[in-house]
Amino acid sequence: MKPTRRDVLKLAVAGLGAYLTLPTISVRGWKEFPKGKKLGRVCIGGKVEIKARPDADSPTVGILYEDAVVEWLREVVGRNPYRVNQRFVETPRGFVWAPTLQPVWYRPNSPITHFPYAKEGMWVEVTVPYANIILANPPARSPWLKHAKIPRFYYSQILWVDQIKQENGLTWYRINERYGSYGDIFWARAEAFRPITPEEITPIHPEAENKRVVVDVTYQTMSCYEGKEEVFFCRVSTGAKFNASGKKVDKWATPLGTHPIWRKLISVHMSGGTTGGGYDLPGIGWTSLFVGTGVSIHSTFWHNDYGVPRSHGCVNARPEDAKWVFRWTLPVVPYEPGDVTVSMPGGTPVEVIER
């Protein structure tokens, strides 16, 4: 059960002790990331093999583990039997199957010491492969945090900063998720986060009429139409048809039919499911809910396997694609509070089709 609003307020007060005695976080390794070059972060648990050629049956020349960061030289089409995606990423050491690497960049930021766009905080985006975080109000409450080897936020996650602190020449942001949080509050180095401006969420083509989003679960694509004209297209990952054991799970299917967008959030903490098939994910950006059970179009940072059904019903999209759809669809979301809900008939319709 998630904490009540009163519980969250109590936790925030309890976190003041951490605010006054902020520990130092190690940032060793940040400068090892190459600037100005595309990188890939291993976004799955366990090990990932580096192959001599873009072929799953070629010799293994190295091993990578979760959160390892490698230089992304180029993406090529290779061979991986029994898999839909045949994409491989060439690295200086060899080839890695692309779905296991999150595309990332190392773009540290100059810290700011005030909130430029809202009185009580600001929305930020992680712009480095990962940012180590410190729990300000232990013990951990979120399931993901209890099982994390090293608590981190990852490239492209969107979060809310509600305090800024300078200590020993360093600037720290306090992360306090606004929506869906279990009550965990964090401190992180400011350099890892880019403030999101109000201009970034201004509507795209607000004058256009007859807008609709079409999600094709057969071809795993998403298209945006203004009347009969297609103005946007991308690959996505919709609801998985089978779980990790190969068992069919109809409850994870993205619901077919036409559903209007009824709520949009700049960022939300998503959790659900059951033991063995559950999920708990903070900082999910550019979320557009279109089914009352919580099904939405949203940004994804934990896989790069677009074109393959693998969600718990939602439409997983690349961060830049989810953001475009977020801005293009109705309702319009204000920077503050970054969340809006509309009554029926709702906003832009989302048509989920199967061929």
N, C-alpha and C positions, 0 to 999 in steps of 0.2 A: 504494500500500500504506500502511496506517495504521501509526503508530509503535508499538513495543512498550512495555510498562509501563516497562522500563528507560530507553527513549528519553525517555518523558514525564518521568521523574524527573530525567534530565539537563537537559531543557529547563526544568524548574522551577528547578533550581539556577542555570542560566544567566540566568534572569529576575530574580535577586536584584539584578543591577546596575541594572535598571530600577526595582526597588523602592526602591533607595537614592537614585536621582536621578530622581524622578518628574517628567516634564514637565507643563506647565500646559495644560489643554485648554480651548479656547474654548467658552463656553456662550452666546455672543451669540445672541439669537433665542429663547431659552427663554421669556423674559418677554413675548414677543410673542404667545404662545399664549394665547387667552382662557381664564381659569379658569371652571369651572362651566358651560361650554357644550360640547355635543357637537361634535366636530371630525371631519374626514375627511383621511386622509393618502393621497396618490397612491401606490399600491402596485405600479405596473407601470413598466417602463422606457419610454423614449420620451416622447411628449407626449400629453396628454389635453385634449380640447376642452371649453370651457365654452359651452353652447348658450343661446340666447335663450329657448327653451322646452324642455320635456321631450320633445324630438323630435330624433332623430339628423339629420334633414334640415333642421332650423331653422338660422338663421344662427349662425356661430361668433363669440362676442363676447370670447373670451379663450383663453389657452393655459396649461396647468399642466404641470410636469415632475415627474419622480420625487421623492418625499418632500416635495413641496409640501403645506402644511397649510391647510385652508380650514374655515370655520365651516359646520357641518351644521345647516341650519335645519329641514328636514323631508325625508321621503322620499315620493315620489309615483310613481304609475304613469304611464308615458309611452309613447313609441313608438320602437322601435329595430328596424327590419326585419332579418330573418335572424338575430336573436339570441333566445335563450330568455328571458333576463331583460329585462323592460321597466321596471325600476325606475330612477328618477333621483333624485339628491340636489339639493335646492335650496340654493344658497349665496347670499351677498349679491351676487355678480356674475352669477349665472345658474345653469344646471342642468348637472350632471355625471352621466354614466352610472354608476350605483351600484357595479357590480362592480369599477370601477377605484379605488374609495376604501375604505380600511380604516377602519372606525369606531373612533375613538380619543378619549381625553380627556387633558387636561393636569392631572395630579394629583401634583405634586412632594411628596416625603416629608421628614420630619425625619430626618437621618442618625442611626444608632446606632453605638456604639463597641464593642459586644461581641456575641457570638452568644447569643441568648436561648433557643434550643431544642435545640441540639446543640453538642458541644464543638469540632468541627472546621469548622463553617461553618453556612450557612443557605441555604434556598431563597428566591429573590426573584422578583418579577414586575415587568416594566417598566410603569410607570404614566404615562409621558409619550409623546407621539407618536413620538419617537426619542431615543436617547441616543448621543452620540458616544463612541467608545471608543479606547483607546490599546493597541497591541500591546506586551505586556511582554517578550516573548521573540522578537524578530524573528530570521530572516525568517518571513513568513507561510507556513503549511503548508496550511490549508484552501483548497480551490478558491474558495469564495465570497469569502474575504478577499483573495485575489490579484486578483480582478476588481472588487472594490468601489471605487467612486469615493471615497466617504467611509465608512470602517468605522463601522457603527452597529448597535445593537440596537433593536428596535421594540416598540411597545406590545403587551402581553400575552405577550411571550416569557418563559419561565421559565428561570432560570439558577442556578448554585451559586456562592456567595461563600465564599472560604476565607481571606481576609485583609481587614483593615480598616486604613487608614492615614490619619492626619491630617497635613496639610502646608499651611503658609501660610494657616491658617484654613479650609481645605477638607477635607472627608472623602471618601475614595475607597474603593471596594470593588474587590477583585481577583476577577475572574470566571475560574473554572477549571472548565469543563464536566466533569461526572463520567462521563458515558456517551457513547461514540461519538466522542469528541474526537480531532482530529488532533494535539493537543498545544499548540494556541495558548492563550495566557493573556493576559488583558486587565485594564486599569484603567479604571474609569468613575466619574463623579460619583455619590455615594451618593443624592442627591436623586431620581434617576430610578427608584429601585427600592424596592418595598414588600416587607418581609419577609413570607413566607407562614407562617402559624401552623399547628401540628399540628391544631388544631380544624378548619381548613379542609378537611382531607383525611379527616375521620372518615366512616365509612360512612353512606350514606343507606338507610333501610329495611333494616337488617341482618337483621331478623326475618322478612322476606318470603321466601316459598318460590316455587319454579318461576320464577325470573327468566330472561328471555331478551331479547336485542337482535335486532331485525329491521331489516335494511338493504335497502331496495327500490331496486334500480339503475334500474328503469324510471321511477319517480316521484322518485328522488333524495331519499328521506326516510329517517329513522331513528326507530324506535319502541322503547320499552322496556315490557315486559310483566311483570306479576306474576300468574302464572296466565293468565286470560283478560282481565284488566284492563290497559288501556294507561295507564301512569303518566307517560310522557314522549314528546314528539314534536318533531322538528325537521327542517329541511332540511339536506342535506349535499351534498358533491361526491365521487362515487366515481371509479373508474378511467376515464380518458379513452378514448374509442373511436377518436379520430383525433389525430394529432400536429399541430404548427403548420403543416405543409405539406398537411394534409388527407388524409394517408395513414392507412389503418386500422392500428391497432396492438393486436392481440388480447392481447399480453403485458401491457398496462397495465390490462386489465380486472380489477375486483375479483372474486376467485374465488367462484363460486356454491356454495351448500351450507351446511352447519352446521359451524362451527368454534369450539372453546372458546377463551376467552382464556387464554393460557399465560404471558404476561409483561406487567407493567405498570411504567411508569417515570414519575415526576413530570416529568422532562425528559430529552430525549435529542437528540444531534446526529445528524441523518439525512442519509445520502448514498447515491448509487447511480446507476444508469443509465449511459449512454454519451455520448460527445461529441455535442452537438446535441440530446440527449434526456435528459441527466443532471440531477441536482439535488444540492445541498449546502446544508443548512439547519440552523443552530444553534438551540438553545433551544426545541425543539418540546415543548410542554407537554401534560400529561395524556394520555400515550400508552398505549393498550391494544392489545397485539399479539394477533392471533387466527389468523394463518396463519404457518407456520414460515419462509416466505420474507421476512418482515418487514412484511407487510400489517397495518395497525393503524387504529384510530380515534384521531385526535389533533387537537389545536388547530391553527389555521391563521391566519397573519398576513399572507400574501403575496397574498391575493385576497379578494374579497367576492362571489364568483360562485356562491353556493350554489344548488342546484337544477340545476346543469349538471355533467356528468361532466368532470373535468379533472385528476385526480391520476394518479400512477403506480401505482395499485392500491389505495392507502389510502382511508380514509373521512375526508375533510376536514370538520371541523366548526368552528363558531364556538367561541372559547375557553370561553365559559360553558357551552356544550352539551357539549363534550368533557370539561370538568371534572365536570359532573353525572354523566355516564355513568361516568367514572373512579371516582367515589365510590360509585356505586350498584352497580357490578359487582364480582364476585369474580375474583381474590383481593384481599384488603385489603392496601394498601401502607403500611408504616410511614414516618414522616417521615425517619428515618435507617435505612437508606441511601437511601430513596426509590426502591427498585427491588426487585421480587420476581418470582420465576419458580416456577411450579408444574408438577408432572408430570401426566401423563394420569390421570384424564379431564379435567383442567384446570378452569378456572373457569367463569364465566357463558358459555353458548353464544351465538354470534353467527350468526344465520341470514341469509345473503345470498340474496335472491330476485329473480327477473326475471319480470315478468308477460307 
